[in-house]
């Protein structure tokens, strides 16, 4: 089964239609009439396997009932390890008993624990170029987890088990970045049911509430964490603090005179204008793009298998570039570097790069340039350890 991509997620909308007409503007509800549409994102079996673990710590787990939080003391227990260490773990029996009594189970950052979600989030992150967090909501019949609210981030919602009734309100919130009290009294603008396999996009600030009826429900939210315009101003402030001594000075204090205060403001305006004049917006965008590459969730699938085969690495070994993460390729003073996550690998200048950078499998001996066979093995060894290359399991014909 293929991993979900963005086009599959928002179908039948095109990417152009979505970003021009819906993104940060209005909600989207797609009825797919296909209960298995999101089986490549999450299944009930995935959730059951996660919750049934006997040593599951409560971090990231919440229980809610009609907007009220249920303390973890009611659904956890102490577990003593063989060395005498005592730690708090989830008691599945207590957890599911509370679920049967009307509590919604929320699993936050589930992409860190459920592989299928991890793969889906990583694929979408690479397409959209920003971070994504997956949260799961499991609601019993005739229940409501959260009361009427809005989220300060955009959401892609996939209904894993339905139906669930949704109510959308207008409260005057305009793409907020943090939660505040409603600007005006909520006004209901839409009510509809979401069934198994349906999709919902909710822009940040869209006030909503949802409740189950006679059946239990499950949905997974992809909470989106992009870079906003004000983040570029924050980056500008960082540059200002590094490049200009004036911005590191204390602003006028309680003993400053009016003359000193006015002089400071005049200099501040001058220095700020000079900074803006010399810093191109493209530099700020590039910095944020590079930050994404450094902070992205890397794909480590297959890395252990490759490391275990390093001892038998030879010139006939078939390797290929690991997919699923963004790289920065840069040549500085004759040195070619590859950076992804916190890894940085230097490639000698006398080696042809095309073979190494392609995604097609190749044999170690096929690396071209002024390099010995021993040098080829040493280079590939380094790239496998870094996670840039993987060894192909079907390496020998």
C-alpha positions in Angstrom: 0.0 0.0 0.0 1.4 3.4 -1.0 2.0 6.1 1.5 -0.4 9.0 1.3 0.6 12.2 -0.6 -0.9 15.7 -0.6 -2.9 15.2 -3.9 -4.5 12.0 -2.5 -5.3 13.8 0.8 -7.2 16.8 -0.8 -8.7 14.9 -3.8 -10.8 15.7 -5.8 -9.4 19.3 -5.4 -6.2 20.1 -7.2 -3.3 21.6 -5.3 -3.7 24.9 -7.1 -7.5 25.1 -6.3 -6.9 24.3 -2.7 -4.2 26.9 -2.1 -5.9 29.6 -4.1 -9.4 29.2 -2.8 -9.4 27.4 0.6 -6.0 27.6 2.3 -6.4 29.9 5.3 -9.8 31.0 4.0 -12.6 28.4 4.4 -13.2 24.8 5.5 -13.4 21.9 3.1 -15.4 18.7 3.6 -15.0 15.9 1.1 -17.3 12.9 1.1 -15.4 10.0 -0.4 -18.0 7.2 0.0 -15.0 4.9 0.7 -14.6 3.6 4.2 -11.0 2.4 3.5 -9.9 5.7 1.9 -7.4 6.5 4.7 -6.3 2.9 5.6 -2.8 4.0 4.3 -2.8 6.7 7.1 -4.2 4.8 10.1 -6.3 1.8 11.0 -8.1 0.8 14.1 -5.7 -2.1 14.4 -2.8 0.4 14.6 -4.5 2.2 17.5 -5.4 -1.0 19.3 -1.8 -2.2 19.1 -0.6 1.1 20.5 -3.0 1.3 23.5 -2.7 -2.4 24.4 1.0 -2.0 25.2 1.8 -3.1 28.8 4.5 -0.5 29.4 3.1 2.6 27.8 4.0 5.9 29.5 1.2 8.5 29.7 3.2 11.3 27.9 1.0 12.7 25.1 -2.2 10.9 26.2 -5.2 12.9 27.4 -8.7 12.0 28.4 -11.5 14.5 27.9 -15.2 14.6 28.6 -17.3 17.5 27.4 -14.4 19.8 27.6 -13.1 18.7 31.0 -9.8 17.0 31.5 -9.7 13.7 33.3 -6.6 13.6 35.6 -4.0 11.0 34.6 -4.2 9.5 38.2 -7.5 8.0 37.2 -6.1 6.0 34.3 -2.4 5.2 35.2 -0.6 3.0 37.6 2.9 2.6 39.1 5.1 -0.1 37.5 8.2 -1.4 39.2 11.1 -2.5 36.9 13.5 -5.3 37.7 16.1 -2.8 39.0 13.6 -1.4 41.4 12.9 1.8 39.4 9.3 2.9 39.7 7.6 4.7 36.8 4.1 5.7 35.8 2.4 3.8 33.0 -1.0 3.6 31.4 -3.4 1.1 32.9 -5.3 -0.1 29.7 -8.1 -1.5 31.8 -8.8 1.8 33.6 -8.3 3.8 30.3 -10.9 1.7 28.4 -13.3 1.7 31.4 -13.3 5.5 31.3 -13.8 5.4 27.5 -16.8 3.2 28.0 -18.2 5.8 30.4 -17.9 8.6 27.8 -14.4 9.8 27.9 -12.6 10.7 24.6 -9.1 9.3 24.3 -6.6 11.7 22.7 -3.2 10.5 21.5 -1.0 13.6 20.8 2.1 13.4 18.6 1.1 9.9 17.5 3.4 10.1 14.5 6.3 9.4 17.0 4.8 6.1 18.0 2.7 4.7 15.1 4.9 3.9 12.1 2.1 4.3 9.5 1.4 7.9 10.7 5.1 8.6 10.8 5.5 7.7 7.1 2.4 9.8 6.1 3.5 12.9 8.1 7.1 12.7 6.7 5.8 12.4 3.1 3.5 15.4 3.5 6.2 17.4 5.3 8.5 16.9 2.3 5.8 18.2 -0.1 4.6 21.1 2.0 8.0 22.0 3.5 6.8 22.4 7.1 6.3 20.3 10.2 3.2 18.2 10.9 2.0 16.6 14.1 -0.6 13.8 14.1 -3.2 13.6 16.9 -5.8 10.8 17.3 -9.2 11.3 18.8 -11.2 8.2 19.9 -14.7 9.2 21.1 -17.4 6.8 22.5 -21.1 6.9 21.5 -23.1 9.9 22.5 -20.1 11.9 23.7 -18.2 15.1 23.1 -14.4 15.5 23.8 -13.9 19.2 23.4 -16.5 22.0 23.9 -16.8 24.7 21.2 -13.4 26.1 20.4 -11.0 27.0 17.6 -7.4 26.0 17.0 -4.5 28.4 16.4 -3.2 26.1 13.6 -4.6 24.6 10.4 -5.9 21.0 10.5 -6.2 18.2 8.0 -8.7 15.7 9.5 -9.2 12.2 8.3 -12.2 10.2 9.6 -11.1 6.7 10.4 -14.5 5.6 11.9 -17.7 7.5 11.8 -20.2 9.1 11.6 -19.6 12.2 13.7 -21.6 15.4 13.7 -19.7 18.6 13.2 -20.8 22.2 13.8 -18.9 25.1 12.3 -19.3 28.6 13.7 -18.3 32.2 12.8 -16.7 33.9 15.8 -14.8 36.5 13.9 -11.3 35.0 14.4 -8.9 35.9 11.6 -6.2 33.3 11.2 -4.9 33.6 14.9 -1.6 32.2 16.0 -2.7 31.6 19.6 -6.0 31.0 21.4 -8.0 33.9 22.8 -11.6 34.4 23.9 -14.1 34.7 21.1 -14.2 38.0 19.3 -18.0 37.8 19.1 -20.8 35.5 20.0 -20.6 32.2 18.0 -22.9 32.0 15.0 -23.6 28.6 13.5 -22.9 28.6 9.8 -22.8 24.9 8.9 -23.7 21.5 10.4 -22.9 18.1 8.7 -21.9 14.5 9.4 -18.5 13.2 8.6 -18.4 9.5 7.8 -15.6 6.9 7.6 -13.2 7.9 4.9 -14.2 11.5 4.8 -11.8 14.5 4.8 -12.1 17.8 6.5 -9.8 20.9 6.3 -10.2 23.4 9.1 -8.4 26.7 8.8 -7.0 28.1 12.0 -9.5 30.3 13.8 -12.5 28.3 12.5 -14.6 27.7 15.6 -16.1 24.2 15.8 -17.4 21.4 18.0 -18.1 17.8 17.2 -20.0 15.0 18.9 -20.7 11.3 18.3 -24.2 9.8 18.2 -25.1 6.1 18.5 -21.6 4.9 17.3 -18.1 5.5 18.5 -15.8 7.5 16.3 -12.1 7.9 15.5 -10.4 10.6 13.6 -6.8 11.7 13.1 -5.8 15.4 12.8 -2.7 16.5 11.1 -1.9 19.8 12.9 0.1 22.0 10.5 3.1 24.0 11.7 4.3 26.2 8.8 6.5 29.3 8.9 4.4 32.5 9.0 5.4 36.0 7.9 6.2 37.2 11.4 8.8 34.4 11.7 10.8 36.3 9.0 10.7 39.4 11.1 12.0 37.3 14.0 14.8 36.1 11.7 15.5 39.7 10.9 15.8 40.5 14.6 18.3 37.7 15.0 20.4 39.1 12.2 20.1 42.6 13.8 21.4 41.3 17.1 24.4 39.7 15.4 25.4 42.4 13.0 24.6 45.7 14.7 25.9 46.6 18.2 23.1 49.2 18.6 20.4 46.6 18.7 22.3 44.9 21.6 22.2 48.0 23.7 19.6 48.5 26.5 16.6 50.6 25.4 15.8 53.8 27.4 15.3 53.1 31.1 13.6 54.8 34.0 16.4 57.4 34.4 16.6 58.3 30.7 15.8 61.9 29.8 13.3 62.9 27.2 16.2 64.0 25.0 17.9 60.6 25.4 14.7 58.8 24.6 14.0 60.8 21.5 17.6 60.4 20.3 17.4 56.6 20.8 14.2 56.4 18.8 15.7 58.4 16.0 18.8 56.2 15.9 16.6 53.1 16.1 14.6 54.1 13.1 17.8 54.9 11.2 19.5 51.6 12.1 16.3 49.6 11.3 16.0 51.2 7.9 19.6 50.5 7.1 19.2 46.9 8.2 16.1 46.4 6.0 17.8 48.0 3.1 20.7 45.6 3.2 18.8 42.4 3.9 16.9 40.9 1.0 13.7 39.1 1.9 15.0 36.1 -0.2 17.8 35.7 2.4 15.1 35.3 5.2 13.2 32.8 3.1 16.3 30.8 2.4 17.3 30.7 6.0 13.9 29.3 7.0 14.1 26.8 4.2 17.5 25.7 5.5 16.1 25.5 9.0 13.5 23.0 7.7 16.2 20.8 6.3 18.1 20.9 9.6 15.0 20.3 11.8 13.1 17.8 9.6 12.2 14.3 10.7 14.6 12.0 9.0 13.7 8.7 7.4 15.8 6.0 9.2 14.0 3.0 7.8 16.6 0.5 6.6 19.5 2.2 8.2 20.1 -0.5 10.9 19.9 -3.2 8.2 22.5 -1.3 6.2 24.8 -0.8 9.2 24.6 -4.5 10.0 25.9 -5.2 6.5 28.8 -2.7 6.5 31.2 -5.5 7.4 30.6 -7.1 4.1 30.8 -3.9 2.0 32.7 -4.4 -1.2 33.0 -2.9 -4.7 30.0 -5.0 -5.9 27.7 -3.9 -3.2 24.6 -2.2 -4.5 23.6 1.0 -2.7 21.0 3.7 -3.3 20.2 7.2 -1.9 17.8 7.2 1.0 14.5 8.9 0.0 12.1 10.8 2.3 14.1 13.9 3.4 15.3 17.1 2.0 19.0 17.9 1.5 21.1 21.1 1.1 23.9 20.7 -1.5 26.5 23.4 -1.4 30.0 24.0 -2.7 32.1 26.4 -0.6 35.8 27.0 -1.4 35.9 23.9 -3.5 34.3 21.6 -0.9 31.0 20.0 -1.8 28.8 19.3 1.2 25.6 17.4 1.7 23.5 18.5 4.7 20.3 16.8 6.0 19.0 17.0 9.5 22.1 17.6 11.7 24.3 15.5 9.4 26.9 17.2 7.2 29.0 15.1 4.8 31.9 16.5 2.8 32.5 15.0 -0.6 36.1 15.3 -2.1 36.2 17.7 -5.0 37.7 15.2 -7.4 34.7 12.9 -7.4 31.8 13.1 -9.9 28.7 13.7 -7.9 25.9 12.5 -10.3 26.2 8.9 -9.3 26.0 9.6 -5.6 23.1 12.1 -5.8 20.8 9.9 -8.0 18.0 7.8 -6.4 18.7 4.9 -8.8 20.7 2.0 -7.2 24.4 1.7 -8.2 27.4 -0.4 -7.4 30.2 1.1 -5.3 32.6 0.5 -8.2 30.5 2.8 -10.4 31.6 5.9 -8.5 33.6 8.0 -11.0 36.4 10.4 -10.5 40.0 10.5 -9.2 39.5 8.0 -6.4 40.9 4.6 -5.6 38.8 1.5 -4.9 39.7 1.9 -1.2 38.6 5.5 -1.4 35.2 4.5 -2.9 34.6 2.0 -0.1 35.6 4.6 2.5 33.3 7.2 1.0 30.3 4.9 0.8 30.9 3.6 4.3 30.8 7.3 5.5 27.6 8.0 3.6 25.9 4.9 4.9 26.8 5.7 8.5 25.3 9.2 8.0 22.1 7.8 6.6 22.4 9.2 3.1 22.9 5.8 1.4 21.4 2.4 2.1 22.6 -1.0 1.1 20.2 -2.8 -1.3 19.1 -6.2 0.1 19.2 -7.6 -3.4 22.8 -6.4 -4.0 24.3 -9.4 -5.7 23.0 -10.9 -8.9 
